Amino acid sequence: MTSDEPVEPAIVSPEPGPRHAGLRYRTGRLLAAGLARGIYRPRVEGRDNVPRTGAVILASNHLSFIDSVAIPIAAPRPVHFLAKASYFEGTGVKGALSRDFFTSVGAVPVRRGAGQAALDALDQQRQLLEAGLAVALYPEGTRSTDGRLYRGRTGVAFLALQTGAPVVPVGLIGTDRVMPVGAKMPSVRERVTVRFGQPLDLSRHGAASSGRARRLATDEIMAAIHALSEQELAGVYNEPPAQTPIEKIKQVLPHERR
């Protein structure tokens, strides 16, 4: 597998192995879902497209920090996703509240990083899928700050091809208005729409070890997300401007992005 470094990769959690939805998570999820539904009245479409059991990847567009709350609340089953370890490491009352909140919505702590760290994060997600859990991922890698849908990196396709898990595309609409990038608190005046598409069986594209298979599978996932989100297509990867000559060269050379 090509080991290009993604722009916003993650390092594996210090807590190895999958985390199952226990009483604390189920209770927190019910409370968070009830509160969010009462305040934001989200429109949820296609819930029946999400398999109720077994491994599944929910692959979504990414517009806002609140996306990782909207998906678990709208889904008909517990969903796990990776979140910065710093959200779990705070001290005092604020730290405890942050830790309890992210635990309640199914977050798994990871640290940011690159190279081997990004591969370790993929392995963490693979363990969750092999345990029969649902995992939410963002193929774009990082949030879109201009509302456009960026080209997907191939890590999601790699996991799907490696584990055989179906991919349910997700289109989020309005989360960027509820909590724009940089906002401290979400707005209560906007409504969010969460659309779950038909599950995708990507196995026909080939093995996970094939770069071509990963790219074709990723493009199929992004096309399905685009049909649901109805965003303008950016046609490029979502990454910051190159700062050095070497970075500029890397960005113009054709190579696979995880």
C-alpha positions as CSV (number, residue, x, y, z in Angstrom):
1,M,0.0,0.0,0.0
2,T,1.3,3.4,-0.9
3,S,2.4,5.3,2.3
4,D,1.7,8.9,1.2
5,E,1.0,11.0,4.3
6,P,-2.5,12.4,4.5
7,V,-3.0,16.0,5.5
8,E,-4.9,15.2,8.7
9,P,-4.1,11.7,9.7
10,A,-4.5,10.2,13.2
11,I,-2.4,8.1,15.5
12,V,-3.7,5.0,17.2
13,S,-5.3,5.3,20.6
14,P,-3.2,4.2,23.6
15,E,-6.1,1.9,24.4
16,P,-5.7,-1.1,22.0
17,G,-8.6,-3.2,20.8
18,P,-12.2,-2.3,19.9
19,R,-14.5,-0.6,22.3
20,H,-18.0,-2.1,22.6
21,A,-21.0,0.0,23.4
22,G,-21.5,-0.5,27.1
23,L,-24.2,0.9,29.5
24,R,-22.4,4.3,29.8
25,Y,-22.4,4.7,26.0
26,R,-25.9,3.5,25.5
27,T,-27.3,5.8,28.2
28,G,-25.3,8.8,27.0
29,R,-26.3,8.2,23.4
30,L,-30.0,8.1,24.3
31,L,-29.7,11.3,26.4
32,A,-27.6,13.1,23.7
33,A,-29.9,12.0,20.9
34,G,-33.1,13.0,22.7
35,L,-31.6,16.5,23.5
36,A,-30.3,17.0,20.0
37,R,-33.6,15.9,18.4
38,G,-35.6,18.2,20.6
39,I,-33.4,21.2,19.9
40,Y,-32.3,20.8,16.3
41,R,-35.2,18.7,14.9
42,P,-32.9,16.9,12.3
43,R,-34.3,15.5,9.1
44,V,-33.1,11.9,8.7
45,E,-33.5,10.1,5.5
46,G,-32.7,6.5,4.6
47,R,-32.2,5.1,8.1
48,D,-33.3,1.7,6.8
49,N,-30.2,1.6,4.6
50,V,-27.9,1.2,7.6
51,P,-27.5,-2.5,8.5
52,R,-28.6,-3.2,12.1
53,T,-25.9,-5.7,12.8
54,G,-22.4,-6.5,11.6
55,A,-19.5,-4.4,10.4
56,V,-20.4,-1.3,8.4
57,I,-18.5,1.9,7.4
58,L,-20.5,5.1,7.3
59,A,-18.6,7.3,4.8
60,S,-19.6,11.0,5.0
61,N,-18.9,14.4,3.7
62,H,-17.3,16.6,6.4
63,L,-18.5,20.2,6.9
64,S,-18.3,20.8,10.7
65,F,-17.1,19.6,14.0
66,I,-20.7,18.7,14.8
67,D,-20.8,16.1,12.0
68,S,-19.4,13.5,14.4
69,V,-22.4,14.2,16.7
70,A,-25.0,14.3,13.9
71,I,-24.2,10.9,12.5
72,P,-24.3,8.8,15.7
73,I,-27.5,10.6,16.8
74,A,-29.2,10.0,13.4
75,A,-28.0,6.4,12.9
76,P,-30.2,3.5,14.0
77,R,-27.3,1.7,15.8
78,P,-24.2,2.7,17.8
79,V,-21.5,4.3,15.7
80,H,-17.8,4.8,16.6
81,F,-15.4,7.4,15.2
82,L,-12.0,8.7,15.9
83,A,-11.6,11.9,17.9
84,K,-8.5,13.8,19.1
85,A,-7.1,12.3,22.3
86,S,-7.0,15.8,23.9
87,Y,-10.8,15.7,24.2
88,F,-10.3,12.9,26.7
89,E,-7.4,14.2,28.6
90,G,-8.6,17.4,30.1
91,T,-8.6,18.0,33.9
92,G,-11.2,19.3,36.3
93,V,-14.9,19.7,35.6
94,K,-14.4,20.8,32.0
95,G,-12.2,17.9,31.3
96,A,-14.6,15.4,32.8
97,L,-17.6,16.9,30.9
98,S,-15.6,16.7,27.6
99,R,-14.6,13.1,28.3
100,D,-18.1,12.0,29.2
101,F,-19.6,13.7,26.2
102,F,-17.2,12.1,23.6
103,T,-17.6,8.7,25.3
104,S,-21.4,9.0,25.1
105,V,-21.3,9.6,21.3
106,G,-19.0,6.7,20.6
107,A,-15.7,8.4,20.1
108,V,-12.4,6.5,20.2
109,P,-9.4,8.6,21.3
110,V,-6.5,9.0,18.9
111,R,-3.5,11.3,18.5
112,R,-2.7,13.2,15.3
113,G,0.3,12.3,13.3
114,A,1.6,11.0,10.0
115,G,3.4,8.1,8.3
116,Q,3.2,5.0,10.5
117,A,0.8,6.7,12.8
118,A,-1.7,7.0,10.0
119,L,-1.4,3.3,9.3
120,D,-1.9,2.6,13.0
121,A,-5.1,4.6,12.9
122,L,-6.3,2.4,10.0
123,D,-5.5,-0.6,12.0
124,Q,-7.5,0.7,15.0
125,Q,-10.5,1.1,12.7
126,R,-10.0,-2.3,11.2
127,Q,-10.2,-3.8,14.8
128,L,-13.5,-2.0,15.3
129,L,-14.9,-3.4,12.1
130,E,-13.6,-6.9,12.8
131,A,-15.5,-6.7,16.1
132,G,-18.7,-6.2,14.1
133,L,-19.1,-2.5,14.9
134,A,-20.2,0.5,12.9
135,V,-17.5,3.1,12.1
136,A,-18.0,6.6,10.7
137,L,-15.2,8.0,8.5
138,Y,-14.6,11.1,6.3
139,P,-12.9,10.2,3.0
140,E,-12.0,13.9,2.5
141,G,-9.7,13.7,5.5
142,T,-10.5,17.1,7.0
143,R,-13.4,19.6,7.0
144,S,-14.4,21.6,4.0
145,T,-14.2,25.3,4.8
146,D,-15.8,26.4,1.6
147,G,-18.7,24.0,1.4
148,R,-17.4,22.1,-1.6
149,L,-16.9,18.3,-1.7
150,Y,-13.3,17.4,-2.1
151,R,-11.7,14.3,-3.6
152,G,-11.6,11.3,-1.4
153,R,-8.5,9.6,0.0
154,T,-8.3,5.9,-0.3
155,G,-8.2,4.8,3.4
156,V,-11.9,4.2,3.6
157,A,-11.8,2.0,0.5
158,F,-8.8,0.2,1.8
159,L,-10.7,-0.7,5.0
160,A,-13.8,-1.8,3.1
161,L,-11.8,-4.0,0.7
162,Q,-9.7,-5.4,3.5
163,T,-12.5,-6.3,5.9
164,G,-15.4,-6.9,3.4
165,A,-17.5,-4.3,5.3
166,P,-20.2,-2.6,3.2
167,V,-20.0,1.2,2.9
168,V,-23.1,3.3,3.6
169,P,-22.6,6.8,2.0
170,V,-23.8,9.7,4.1
171,G,-24.7,13.2,3.0
172,L,-24.8,15.8,5.7
173,I,-26.6,19.1,4.9
174,G,-26.6,22.2,7.1
175,T,-24.1,21.2,9.8
176,D,-21.8,24.0,8.6
177,R,-24.5,26.5,9.3
178,V,-25.2,25.0,12.8
179,M,-21.6,25.1,13.7
180,P,-19.2,26.9,11.2
181,V,-15.5,26.3,11.4
182,G,-14.2,28.4,14.3
183,A,-17.5,28.7,16.1
184,K,-17.4,28.0,19.9
185,M,-21.0,27.0,20.2
186,P,-23.6,25.6,17.8
187,S,-26.5,27.6,16.6
188,V,-30.0,26.5,17.5
189,R,-31.7,28.3,14.6
190,E,-30.6,25.9,11.9
191,R,-31.7,22.4,11.0
192,V,-29.6,19.5,9.9
193,T,-30.4,16.9,7.2
194,V,-28.7,13.5,7.4
195,R,-29.1,11.2,4.4
196,F,-28.1,7.6,4.5
197,G,-27.6,6.0,1.0
198,Q,-27.8,2.4,-0.2
199,P,-25.0,0.2,1.1
200,L,-22.1,-0.2,-1.4
201,D,-20.4,-3.6,-2.0
202,L,-17.0,-2.6,-3.3
203,S,-15.5,-6.0,-3.6
204,R,-15.9,-6.1,-7.4
205,H,-13.1,-3.5,-7.7
206,G,-10.4,-5.9,-6.5
207,A,-8.2,-6.5,-3.6
208,A,-7.2,-4.0,-0.9
209,S,-3.5,-4.4,-2.0
210,S,-4.4,-2.9,-5.5
211,G,-3.9,0.8,-5.8
212,R,-6.3,0.9,-8.8
213,A,-9.0,-1.0,-6.8
214,R,-8.7,1.4,-3.9
215,R,-8.9,4.4,-6.2
216,L,-11.9,3.1,-8.1
217,A,-13.7,2.2,-4.9
218,T,-13.0,5.6,-3.4
219,D,-14.4,7.3,-6.5
220,E,-17.6,5.2,-6.2
221,I,-17.9,6.2,-2.6
222,M,-17.4,9.9,-3.3
223,A,-19.9,9.8,-6.2
224,A,-22.5,8.3,-3.8
225,I,-21.8,11.0,-1.2
226,H,-22.1,13.7,-3.8
227,A,-25.5,12.4,-4.9
228,L,-26.7,12.7,-1.3
229,S,-25.1,16.0,-0.2
230,E,-25.6,17.8,-3.6
231,Q,-22.4,19.8,-3.0
232,E,-20.3,21.5,-5.6
233,L,-17.4,19.3,-6.5
234,A,-13.9,20.8,-5.8
235,G,-12.1,18.3,-8.0
236,V,-9.0,18.4,-5.8
237,Y,-7.8,17.1,-2.4
238,N,-8.5,19.2,0.6
239,E,-5.1,20.2,1.8
240,P,-3.4,23.5,2.9
241,P,-1.2,25.5,0.4
242,A,2.3,24.1,0.0
243,Q,4.8,25.9,2.1
244,T,8.1,24.6,0.6
245,P,9.3,23.7,-2.9
246,I,9.3,20.0,-2.0
247,E,5.6,20.2,-0.9
248,K,4.7,22.0,-4.1
249,I,6.3,19.2,-6.2
250,K,4.5,16.5,-4.1
251,Q,1.1,18.2,-4.7
252,V,1.4,18.3,-8.5
253,L,2.8,14.8,-8.9
254,P,0.2,12.1,-9.5
255,H,0.1,9.8,-6.5
256,E,-2.4,8.0,-4.4
257,R,-3.7,9.7,-1.3
258,R,-4.9,7.5,1.6
